[in-house]
């Protein structure tokens, strides 16, 4: 696919994972750092207030994300695809 210089490429696929134990910004930073290590992840945002982790990237393995979150010490639910 070719994009015109004036148009923006489509947004990267995004999945949101439920991580209800995220209680503070420190917890969010731990999870963000762990998930950022997953191949093909281009962005991570953990939201302690919502208890979610949103992961952006093209072709990342959701199971690898779940494993990283669990190894960081948090329970995680199945992802929901946003885009």
N, CA, C and O atoms as a GROMACS GRO file, in nm:
protein
  332
    1UNK      N    1   0.085  -0.117   0.000
    1UNK     CA    2   0.000   0.000   0.000
    1UNK      C    3   0.090   0.123   0.000
    1UNK      O    4   0.192   0.127   0.068
    2UNK      N    5   0.049   0.223  -0.076
    2UNK     CA    6   0.124   0.347  -0.087
    2UNK      C    7   0.042   0.458  -0.025
    2UNK      O    8  -0.079   0.467  -0.046
    3UNK      N    9   0.109   0.543   0.052
    3UNK     CA   10   0.041   0.654   0.118
    3UNK      C   11   0.088   0.785   0.055
    3UNK      O   12   0.206   0.804   0.027
    4UNK      N   13  -0.007   0.875   0.035
    4UNK     CA   14   0.028   1.009  -0.011
    4UNK      C   15   0.095   1.083   0.104
    4UNK      O   16   0.063   1.057   0.220
    5UNK      N   17   0.186   1.173   0.075
    5UNK     CA   18   0.251   1.246   0.184
    5UNK      C   19   0.155   1.321   0.275
    5UNK      O   20   0.186   1.345   0.391
    6UNK      N   21   0.039   1.358   0.224
    6UNK     CA   22  -0.055   1.433   0.306
    6UNK      C   23  -0.146   1.344   0.390
    6UNK      O   24  -0.218   1.392   0.478
    7UNK      N   25  -0.143   1.214   0.362
    7UNK     CA   26  -0.229   1.125   0.440
    7UNK      C   27  -0.147   1.053   0.546
    7UNK      O   28  -0.027   1.034   0.531
    8UNK      N   29  -0.213   1.014   0.653
    8UNK     CA   30  -0.147   0.943   0.761
    8UNK      C   31  -0.167   0.793   0.743
    8UNK      O   32  -0.273   0.750   0.697
    9UNK      N   33  -0.067   0.713   0.778
    9UNK     CA   34  -0.086   0.569   0.772
    9UNK      C   35  -0.190   0.525   0.874
    9UNK      O   36  -0.215   0.596   0.972
   10UNK      N   37  -0.250   0.409   0.853
   10UNK     CA   38  -0.351   0.363   0.950
   10UNK      C   39  -0.288   0.338   1.087
   10UNK      O   40  -0.169   0.312   1.099
   11UNK      N   41  -0.371   0.347   1.188
   11UNK     CA   42  -0.324   0.325   1.325
   11UNK      C   43  -0.278   0.180   1.342
   11UNK      O   44  -0.329   0.090   1.277
   12UNK      N   45  -0.182   0.161   1.430
   12UNK     CA   46  -0.134   0.027   1.462
   12UNK      C   47  -0.244  -0.049   1.534
   12UNK      O   48  -0.324   0.010   1.606
   13UNK      N   49  -0.248  -0.182   1.516
   13UNK     CA   50  -0.342  -0.261   1.594
   13UNK      C   51  -0.317  -0.242   1.745
   13UNK      O   52  -0.203  -0.233   1.789
   14UNK      N   53  -0.424  -0.236   1.820
   14UNK     CA   54  -0.416  -0.214   1.963
   14UNK      C   55  -0.501  -0.317   2.036
   14UNK      O   56  -0.612  -0.349   1.994
   15UNK      N   57  -0.447  -0.368   2.146
   15UNK     CA   58  -0.523  -0.459   2.231
   15UNK      C   59  -0.515  -0.409   2.374
   15UNK      O   60  -0.411  -0.360   2.418
   16UNK      N   61  -0.626  -0.422   2.447
   16UNK     CA   62  -0.633  -0.378   2.586
   16UNK      C   63  -0.652  -0.500   2.675
   16UNK      O   64  -0.739  -0.584   2.650
   17UNK      N   65  -0.570  -0.509   2.778
   17UNK     CA   66  -0.572  -0.620   2.872
   17UNK      C   67  -0.622  -0.569   3.007
   17UNK      O   68  -0.582  -0.462   3.052
   18UNK      N   69  -0.707  -0.645   3.072
   18UNK     CA   70  -0.755  -0.612   3.206
   18UNK      C   71  -0.649  -0.656   3.307
   18UNK      O   72  -0.610  -0.773   3.311
   19UNK      N   73  -0.601  -0.561   3.388
   19UNK     CA   74  -0.503  -0.589   3.493
   19UNK      C   75  -0.553  -0.517   3.619
   19UNK      O   76  -0.505  -0.409   3.653
   20UNK      N   77  -0.650  -0.578   3.686
   20UNK     CA   78  -0.718  -0.509   3.797
   20UNK      C   79  -0.629  -0.477   3.917
   20UNK      O   80  -0.665  -0.392   3.998
   21UNK      N   81  -0.514  -0.543   3.929
   21UNK     CA   82  -0.428  -0.520   4.045
   21UNK      C   83  -0.336  -0.398   4.029
   21UNK      O   84  -0.259  -0.369   4.120
   22UNK      N   85  -0.344  -0.328   3.918
   22UNK     CA   86  -0.262  -0.207   3.902
   22UNK      C   87  -0.313  -0.103   4.000
   22UNK      O   88  -0.419  -0.044   3.979
   23UNK      N   89  -0.239  -0.080   4.106
   23UNK     CA   90  -0.288   0.009   4.210
   23UNK      C   91  -0.226   0.146   4.214
   23UNK      O   92  -0.276   0.236   4.281
   24UNK      N   93  -0.115   0.164   4.141
   24UNK     CA   94  -0.045   0.293   4.148
   24UNK      C   95   0.039   0.313   4.024
   24UNK      O   96   0.052   0.224   3.940
   25UNK      N   97   0.097   0.433   4.015
   25UNK     CA   98   0.183   0.463   3.900
   25UNK      C   99   0.308   0.376   3.897
   25UNK      O  100   0.358   0.342   3.790
   26UNK      N  101   0.358   0.339   4.015
   26UNK     CA  102   0.475   0.252   4.021
   26UNK      C  103   0.446   0.115   3.962
   26UNK      O  104   0.528   0.059   3.890
   27UNK      N  105   0.328   0.062   3.991
   27UNK     CA  106   0.285  -0.067   3.933
   27UNK      C  107   0.275  -0.054   3.781
   27UNK      O  108   0.318  -0.143   3.708
   28UNK      N  109   0.219   0.057   3.736
   28UNK     CA  110   0.203   0.080   3.593
   28UNK      C  111   0.339   0.083   3.524
   28UNK      O  112   0.354   0.027   3.416
   29UNK      N  113   0.438   0.148   3.585
   29UNK     CA  114   0.571   0.156   3.526
   29UNK      C  115   0.636   0.018   3.517
   29UNK      O  116   0.703  -0.013   3.418
   30UNK      N  117   0.616  -0.064   3.619
   30UNK     CA  118   0.672  -0.200   3.617
   30UNK      C  119   0.613  -0.278   3.501
   30UNK      O  120   0.686  -0.343   3.426
   31UNK      N  121   0.481  -0.273   3.486
   31UNK     CA  122   0.414  -0.348   3.379
   31UNK      C  123   0.453  -0.292   3.242
   31UNK      O  124   0.478  -0.369   3.149
   32UNK      N  125   0.457  -0.161   3.228
   32UNK     CA  126   0.495  -0.102   3.100
   32UNK      C  127   0.635  -0.145   3.059
   32UNK      O  128   0.659  -0.179   2.943
   33UNK      N  129   0.728  -0.145   3.153
   33UNK     CA  130   0.865  -0.187   3.122
   33UNK      C  131   0.872  -0.333   3.081
   33UNK      O  132   0.947  -0.368   2.990
   34UNK      N  133   0.795  -0.418   3.147
   34UNK     CA  134   0.795  -0.560   3.114
   34UNK      C  135   0.736  -0.584   2.975
   34UNK      O  136   0.792  -0.659   2.895
   35UNK      N  137   0.622  -0.522   2.948
   35UNK     CA  138   0.554  -0.544   2.820
   35UNK      C  139   0.633  -0.484   2.704
   35UNK      O  140   0.627  -0.536   2.593
   36UNK      N  141   0.705  -0.377   2.728
   36UNK     CA  142   0.784  -0.314   2.622
   36UNK      C  143   0.890  -0.408   2.566
   36UNK      O  144   0.940  -0.386   2.456
   37UNK      N  145   0.926  -0.512   2.641
   37UNK     CA  146   1.026  -0.608   2.596
   37UNK      C  147   0.972  -0.710   2.496
   37UNK      O  148   1.049  -0.782   2.434
   38UNK      N  149   0.840  -0.717   2.481
   38UNK     CA  150   0.779  -0.812   2.388
   38UNK      C  151   0.808  -0.769   2.245
   38UNK      O  152   0.787  -0.652   2.210
   39UNK      N  153   0.858  -0.861   2.161
   39UNK     CA  154   0.884  -0.825   2.021
   39UNK      C  155   0.760  -0.770   1.950
   39UNK      O  156   0.648  -0.817   1.973
   40UNK      N  157   0.781  -0.671   1.865
   40UNK     CA  158   0.679  -0.608   1.782
   40UNK      C  159   0.583  -0.518   1.859
   40UNK      O  160   0.486  -0.469   1.801
   41UNK      N  161   0.608  -0.494   1.988
   41UNK     CA  162   0.528  -0.396   2.064
   41UNK      C  163   0.589  -0.259   2.037
   41UNK      O  164   0.709  -0.239   2.056
   42UNK      N  165   0.505  -0.165   1.993
   42UNK     CA  166   0.556  -0.031   1.963
   42UNK      C  167   0.511   0.072   2.066
   42UNK      O  168   0.562   0.184   2.068
   43UNK      N  169   0.416   0.034   2.153
   43UNK     CA  170   0.371   0.126   2.256
   43UNK      C  171   0.294   0.053   2.364
   43UNK      O  172   0.224  -0.045   2.338
   44UNK      N  173   0.308   0.101   2.488
   44UNK     CA  174   0.239   0.042   2.602
   44UNK      C  175   0.191   0.155   2.692
   44UNK      O  176   0.266   0.248   2.720
   45UNK      N  177   0.067   0.146   2.737
   45UNK     CA  178   0.015   0.242   2.834
   45UNK      C  179  -0.064   0.167   2.940
   45UNK      O  180  -0.167   0.106   2.911
   46UNK      N  181  -0.015   0.171   3.062
   46UNK     CA  182  -0.085   0.110   3.175
   46UNK      C  183  -0.161   0.220   3.248
   46UNK      O  184  -0.106   0.326   3.278
   47UNK      N  185  -0.288   0.194   3.276
   47UNK     CA  186  -0.374   0.291   3.342
   47UNK      C  187  -0.421   0.233   3.476
   47UNK      O  188  -0.512   0.151   3.479
   48UNK      N  189  -0.358   0.275   3.587
   48UNK     CA  190  -0.394   0.219   3.717
   48UNK      C  191  -0.539   0.246   3.757
   48UNK      O  192  -0.601   0.164   3.823
   49UNK      N  193  -0.592   0.361   3.718
   49UNK     CA  194  -0.730   0.395   3.755
   49UNK      C  195  -0.830   0.303   3.686
   49UNK      O  196  -0.930   0.264   3.746
   50UNK      N  197  -0.803   0.269   3.560
   50UNK     CA  198  -0.894   0.182   3.485
   50UNK      C  199  -0.860   0.034   3.504
   50UNK      O  200  -0.943  -0.053   3.476
   51UNK      N  201  -0.738   0.006   3.552
   51UNK     CA  202  -0.696  -0.133   3.567
   51UNK      C  203  -0.673  -0.200   3.433
   51UNK      O  204  -0.705  -0.318   3.415
   52UNK      N  205  -0.618  -0.123   3.338
   52UNK     CA  206  -0.595  -0.178   3.205
   52UNK      C  207  -0.454  -0.149   3.156
   52UNK      O  208  -0.387  -0.057   3.202
   53UNK      N  209  -0.411  -0.232   3.062
   53UNK     CA  210  -0.285  -0.210   2.990
   53UNK      C  211  -0.318  -0.216   2.842
   53UNK      O  212  -0.368  -0.317   2.793
   54UNK      N  213  -0.291  -0.107   2.771
   54UNK     CA  214  -0.316  -0.100   2.628
   54UNK      C  215  -0.184  -0.115   2.556
   54UNK      O  216  -0.088  -0.043   2.584
   55UNK      N  217  -0.181  -0.210   2.462
   55UNK     CA  218  -0.058  -0.243   2.390
   55UNK      C  219  -0.081  -0.217   2.242
   55UNK      O  220  -0.183  -0.258   2.185
   56UNK      N  221   0.015  -0.149   2.180
   56UNK     CA  222   0.008  -0.116   2.039
   56UNK      C  223   0.124  -0.184   1.967
   56UNK      O  224   0.236  -0.188   2.019
   57UNK      N  225   0.098  -0.235   1.850
   57UNK     CA  226   0.204  -0.295   1.770
   57UNK      C  227   0.147  -0.380   1.659
   57UNK      O  228   0.029  -0.417   1.661
   58UNK      N  229   0.229  -0.409   1.564
   58UNK     CA  230   0.186  -0.487   1.449
   58UNK      C  231   0.248  -0.625   1.456
   58UNK      O  232   0.367  -0.642   1.426
   59UNK      N  233   0.170  -0.723   1.494
   59UNK     CA  234   0.217  -0.860   1.494
   59UNK      C  235   0.269  -0.912   1.627
   59UNK      O  236   0.328  -1.020   1.631
   60UNK      N  237   0.249  -0.838   1.736
   60UNK     CA  238   0.296  -0.888   1.866
   60UNK      C  239   0.208  -1.005   1.911
   60UNK      O  240   0.093  -1.018   1.869
   61UNK      N  241   0.265  -1.088   1.996
   61UNK     CA  242   0.196  -1.206   2.046
   61UNK      C  243   0.125  -1.173   2.177
   61UNK      O  244   0.192  -1.146   2.277
   62UNK      N  245  -0.009  -1.173   2.181
   62UNK     CA  246  -0.080  -1.141   2.304
   62UNK      C  247  -0.044  -1.235   2.420
   62UNK      O  248  -0.042  -1.193   2.535
   63UNK      N  249  -0.014  -1.361   2.389
   63UNK     CA  250   0.026  -1.454   2.494
   63UNK      C  251   0.159  -1.413   2.558
   63UNK      O  252   0.180  -1.434   2.677
   64UNK      N  253   0.248  -1.355   2.478
   64UNK     CA  254   0.376  -1.306   2.532
   64UNK      C  255   0.352  -1.187   2.624
   64UNK      O  256   0.421  -1.172   2.725
   65UNK      N  257   0.255  -1.103   2.590
   65UNK     CA  258   0.220  -0.989   2.676
   65UNK      C  259   0.166  -1.041   2.809
   65UNK      O  260   0.206  -0.995   2.916
   66UNK      N  261   0.075  -1.137   2.802
   66UNK     CA  262   0.017  -1.194   2.923
   66UNK      C  263   0.127  -1.255   3.010
   66UNK      O  264   0.127  -1.236   3.132
   67UNK      N  265   0.220  -1.326   2.949
   67UNK     CA  266   0.329  -1.388   3.025
   67UNK      C  267   0.416  -1.282   3.095
   67UNK      O  268   0.454  -1.300   3.210
   68UNK      N  269   0.446  -1.174   3.025
   68UNK     CA  270   0.527  -1.067   3.085
   68UNK      C  271   0.455  -1.002   3.204
   68UNK      O  272   0.517  -0.974   3.306
   69UNK      N  273   0.325  -0.979   3.190
   69UNK     CA  274   0.248  -0.917   3.299
   69UNK      C  275   0.244  -1.012   3.419
   69UNK      O  276   0.261  -0.969   3.533
   70UNK      N  277   0.221  -1.139   3.392
   70UNK     CA  278   0.216  -1.237   3.502
   70UNK      C  279   0.352  -1.252   3.569
   70UNK      O  280   0.359  -1.264   3.691
   71UNK      N  281   0.459  -1.251   3.492
   71UNK     CA  282   0.594  -1.260   3.552
   71UNK      C  283   0.628  -1.137   3.634
   71UNK      O  284   0.711  -1.144   3.726
   72UNK      N  285   0.564  -1.024   3.601
   72UNK     CA  286   0.582  -0.903   3.680
   72UNK      C  287   0.502  -0.909   3.810
   72UNK      O  288   0.517  -0.822   3.897
   73UNK      N  289   0.416  -1.014   3.824
   73UNK     CA  290   0.344  -1.034   3.949
   73UNK      C  291   0.198  -0.993   3.949
   73UNK      O  292   0.139  -0.975   4.056
   74UNK      N  293   0.139  -0.978   3.830
   74UNK     CA  294   0.001  -0.929   3.823
   74UNK      C  295  -0.085  -1.028   3.746
   74UNK      O  296  -0.040  -1.091   3.650
   75UNK      N  297  -0.211  -1.042   3.789
   75UNK     CA  298  -0.309  -1.120   3.714
   75UNK      C  299  -0.353  -1.037   3.593
   75UNK      O  300  -0.360  -0.914   3.599
   76UNK      N  301  -0.383  -1.106   3.485
   76UNK     CA  302  -0.422  -1.035   3.362
   76UNK      C  303  -0.532  -1.113   3.291
   76UNK      O  304  -0.532  -1.236   3.288
   77UNK      N  305  -0.627  -1.039   3.235
   77UNK     CA  306  -0.735  -1.099   3.160
   77UNK      C  307  -0.705  -1.104   3.012
   77UNK      O  308  -0.608  -1.044   2.966
   78UNK      N  309  -0.786  -1.175   2.938
   78UNK     CA  310  -0.770  -1.185   2.792
   78UNK      C  311  -0.784  -1.048   2.729
   78UNK      O  312  -0.857  -0.963   2.779
   79UNK      N  313  -0.714  -1.026   2.618
   79UNK     CA  314  -0.719  -0.893   2.554
   79UNK      C  315  -0.847  -0.870   2.476
   79UNK      O  316  -0.916  -0.964   2.435
   80UNK      N  317  -0.877  -0.743   2.456
   80UNK     CA  318  -0.982  -0.703   2.364
   80UNK      C  319  -0.919  -0.614   2.259
   80UNK      O  320  -0.845  -0.521   2.292
   81UNK      N  321  -0.948  -0.642   2.134
   81UNK     CA  322  -0.885  -0.569   2.023
   81UNK      C  323  -0.960  -0.439   2.000
   81UNK      O  324  -1.082  -0.437   1.988
   82UNK      N  325  -0.883  -0.329   1.995
   82UNK     CA  326  -0.945  -0.198   1.977
   82UNK      C  327  -0.937  -0.150   1.833
   82UNK      O  328  -1.025  -0.076   1.789
   83UNK      N  329  -0.836  -0.190   1.759
   83UNK     CA  330  -0.824  -0.145   1.620
   83UNK      C  331  -0.756  -0.248   1.537
   83UNK      O  332  -0.736  -0.228   1.417
   0.00000   0.00000   0.00000
